[in-house]
Amino acid sequence: MHPMLNIAIRAAHAAGDHIIKYVDRAPDLVVKNKGRSDFVSDVDRRAEAIIIDILRKAYPQHAILAEETGGQGESEFQWLIDPLDGTTNFLHGFPQFAVSIALKFRGGLDQAVVYDPLRQELFTASKGAGAYLNKKRIRVSKRRTLQGALLGTGIPFGDSQDLEPFFSTLRGMYREIAGIRRAGAASLDLAYVACGRLDGFWEFGLHPWDMAAGALLIIEAGGYVSDMQGGGDYLESGNIFCANPDLHRELGALIKSRSSHTFP
């Protein structure tokens, strides 16, 4: 196992252990509203501090981009951290949230960890070395078309400019597919694409820390990840779709045909 991946796993487990302590105490937490339907709790902040402390001790010169504390330092190595992806789920006792940690090296995704502390499912990937769930190799699904596919997505918040392209895309596919799941934790949705539980996923308006680890998982599991133009700028634009190679082409064509939104 790559030593940097090993450190990320250690950090994810430590943060997950902290989060689990508060699963049944969410009503007692101090919660702040960062924006419409966007919350942060003491658990998020402490989990992030735990992750950063472990990473800093191992690699003090590495840069960090974390959801709650933002960017720190400059380096060809940069860690992207979402300490508790699915905070709203966590606060409501809805069992779908995860710790997400990714490492970029010279701008490219290099290491990935998505950890579900409730189910104790650890998704990991190293560039060029495949993707794994609890040390077992995983692959994207083999479904060739949207007919019968199960897709994941996220609904843009309230007055987001992405609402119209989202609903236009949704209307274009719902007659073909078997169903759509909106579970509220993008990192887990992406991990589920990597292991074949979902056939594909699309969402508008995400942050880099939401997508980075899950994107590498999918790539290493044999899938394709793109922005809405079919390019590789999803971390910059915040707009992403992914699937296995066959389904990726069909999903991409539908998204382009159904949306009048001009993506960056």
N, C-alpha and C positions, 0 to 999 in steps of 0.2 A: 504494500500500500504506500502511496506517495506520502511523504512525511507531512506535507502541508495539508493534505486531506485528513490525515490522522489528527492533527491539531484542530481542524474544523469540526470533526466528529466529536472530539472531546468538549469543545465549546458548545456545540449544539445539545449534547447530552446534559451538560451542566445547566444550561438555560432551560431546557425541558424539565429537568428535575425541579427547578425553582417554580416554573409555571404550574406544574401539577399540584404543588402545595396549596395553590389558591383556587383550584377548580371549583370547590364547594363554598368559597368565600367571596365570590365576585361582588355580591351586593354591598360588602363592607369596604371595597376598594375606593381609593380616591381616583376619580375619572375626570379628565379634562377633554373638552371638545376642541379639536384642532381645525374643524371645518364641518360643513354639512355632512352628517353621517360618517364622520371621521374622528375616532376617539383614541385616546392614549391613557393608560393606567400606570400605577406604580409598578405593576408586574412587568409591563413592557419595558419601562426604564431600567428596572433592575436586571431583567434578562439581558438587555443590551449591554449593560455595564459588565455583566459576567462574561459575555462573549468577547467584548473588547479587551478585558483584562487578560484573558487566556491568550488571545491572539497577540497582544502587545508584549507579553512576557516571552513568547516564542519568536516573534518577528517584530521587534521594536521599530524598525525602519519602514515597515509597510504602511501604505496609505489605507484609509478606511472611509467608506461611505455607508453610513447607517441611517435608518429611518428617523430615529428620534434625535440624534446628535449631529447629523449631517456629515460633511466632509472633513477629514483630518489628514493632513500631511500630503506629500507628493512622492510618488515612487512608481517604478514600472510594475510593482505589485500593488493591487488594490482589492481590499475585501469589501464586498457588498452584503449588508446585514439587514435582515428583517427579523427582529427578535421574537415577534409574535404576530405572524401573518394570520389574520382572522380575529382581530381584537374584538370586533362587535359580536362575533360568534361566541368567543370566550366569555364575554360579559353577560351574555344571555344564557349561558349553559348549553349552547349548541355545539356538539362535539366535532368541530371541524376547524382546526387551527394547527399551525406548525411553526417551527423555527427554520429559517432559510438563511444559508450562508454560502456565498460564492466567492471565488478568487479570480480576478482578471490579471493576466500577465501580458504586458505590452499591448493592452487594449483588447486582447482576446480572452474568452472564457477558458479557464484552466482547471478549476476544481469546483465541486458542487456538493452541498449537503442540504437535504430537506428532511427534517425530523418531525414526525408526528408523535408527541409524547404520550398521548392517550392510548394509541394502538401500539406504541413502541415499534413503529415502522421507520426504518432508516434508509432513505434513498441517497445513493452516493454515485459520483462520477468523477473520473479524471480524464482530461483530454487525451484521446487516442487509446483509452484503456477500457471502454465500455461503461455501462450503467448497471447499478445493482440495487436490489431491495433486500436488506438484511443479508448481504453477502451472496445473494443468488442473482445471477445475470438476468436482466430484463430486456424486453424488446417491445417496440410499438406494435399496435394491432396490424392485422393483415387485410383489413377491410378495404376494398378497392373503390367503392363509390359511396355517396352520401345516403343511398337507399339503405335503411336499416341502421344507420350509424347512431351512436350515442355521443353527443358533443357536450362540452363544458363551456361556460361563458361567465361573464360578469356584467351586471347591468350598471351603466354609468349613473353617477349620483345626480339627483334632482334636475338642476338647471344646466347640466353639462352640455357643451356643444356636440358631444358625441352621441346624444340620445337618438337623434334622427338616423344617422348612419347605422346605429346599432339595430333599431327596430326595422329599418329597411332590409338589413341583412337577415334578421330573424324571420321576416315574412317570406323571404326568398327560399328558405330551406325547410321550414317546419313541416311541409307536406311530404318531404322525402325521408326525413330522418326518423329514427325510432324514438328519440327524446332528447331533451336538453336539461342539463343540470346546472344550477347556479348555487354553488355551495358556499361561496364567500371567502375562500382562501386560495388565491391564484397559484401560489407555490405548490399546493397539494394538487390542484387541478392539472398543472403541468406534469407533476410527478405521475399522476394517474394516466396521462397520455403516454408517458414513457414506458409504463408497465402494461399498457393495453386495456386498462379499465375504462378509459375514455378513448374514443377513436380520434378525436380532435378537440381543439379549443380555440376560441378567439375572444379578444377583449380589447377595448379602447381605454386609453388614459391611465395606464399603469405606470409605476415607478420602476427604475432599474432594479432595486432590491426586491421587488415583487417577482421579477421574471428571471433574473440572472441564473440562479441555481437550477430552476426548473428547465430553462432553455438548454443548458448543457446536458441535463439528464436526457432530454428528448433526442438531441443530436447524437449522443453516445448510444442511445437505444435504437438508432437507425431511422429516426424521423427527421423532418424538416421544420425549421422555425423561420418565420419571416415577418417583416412589417407588412402593412396593408398593400404596398406596391409590389410585394414579392421579393424585396431586397432584405438586407441584413441590418437595418437601422432601427430595429424594434426597441433596443435599450434607450436610444435617443428619442424616438418618437413617442414611446409609451403604448403603441398600437401593435398587437401581435396576433398571429394565427399560426397554428402548428398541427401537424398530423403525420401519418406515414407518407411516403413519397407519392403514392397513387392518389390518396385522398387529399393530400395537400394541393395538388393541381386543381382538382375540382372545387375544393373549398375556396381557393384563391380566386378562381374565375368567378365564382358566385359573389364573393365579397366585392370585387371590382365592378361587377355588372349591376349590383343592387344599391351601391352607395354613390351619391353625388358629392360626398365630402372630399375635400382636397387634403390629402395627408402630407405631413412634412417629410 
